[in-house]
Amino acid sequence: MNKNEIHDIVISKVVSLVDTLPEDKKFSVDQNTTLFGNGSSIDSLSLVSIIVDLETTFSAEYGLDISLTDDKAMMREKSPFESIKSLAEYISELVNDK
Amino acid sequence: MYTDKIVLITGSSRGVGYIIGKYFLDNNAIVIGLSRGASSIDNRNYFHYEVDLAQPDAITRVFKIIAKEHKRIDIVINNAAVLTSQYSMIMPLKNAIDMVQVDFLAVFLVARESAKLMRKNTYGRIINISSMAVSLEPIGDSLYAACKAGITTLANVMAKEYASMHITCNTVAITAIETDMLKQHSPSARTKIKDIINNLPVPRMAEADDILNVIEFFASERSSYITAQTIYLGGIN
């Protein structure tokens, strides 16, 4: 599984979330979309929802059991959840470690 | 009443779990039962999975299978529990660990794995079966009562986390009911339970319908505004 595929999966999950938001809360999605911290367009529960979607998708569709919220992720100086790009890169690392 | 609803019940092979399973099946639900032993319910709408709820990995594994085979869950009854009633200073460590794993950690895991499936349909009812021991705090039940108190707190916090997904989380704290499990208690334990029952505001054992009445209330589609609530049976509060 290459980086582009992972990137597309992350984008698709965020887009799916945006589709459920009311019109005045919708936002455009690209690789620099902020998911966490200052400037984030989504609340913490929405981020949880994206994380669950991603873990479920990688497990059910690709047979890859990854945990996006273990100590490895949380102890990083730069959070993997800052943007779609950083999250895709982090997942790429996890997938390559498998 | 529950046509097309998928109900998951832990500890479904006997006792209160069996009673609840039969109730939902009699009311046209599809029931998924989890228990350590083999199925004791013969019904074409009943799907049984043998799982040791003391093993967190086993719970995660069975939910992957359930997600694949059933796609969704609408109602969860967290019923399974183990009880060793013993003075805390002489409680065997293994029994203590079993209680924490089955009565507390498994409830957390089953609720959250179910919620992951429920969120897709933005609908769900999570109902935890607690105990009169939480309020009565009987000698010998320190860990059991603490675990049962803990699952009330779990339900209350999860109620907040899942509210936006229209998933409610509630608890029914039941009194003793005449089941095969109760008959397996030692004579001294049965005497202790009878003494407790005799001192309840409503001094009798629970009957199946006392429990089902509250389950039905929490499980109802009409109860979308009822969450983070605990109902005690028998006049306890």
Interface residues (C-beta under 8 A of the other chain):
Chain A: L45 S49 V52 T56 S59 A60
Chain B: K64 A67 K68 K116 R119 E161 S164
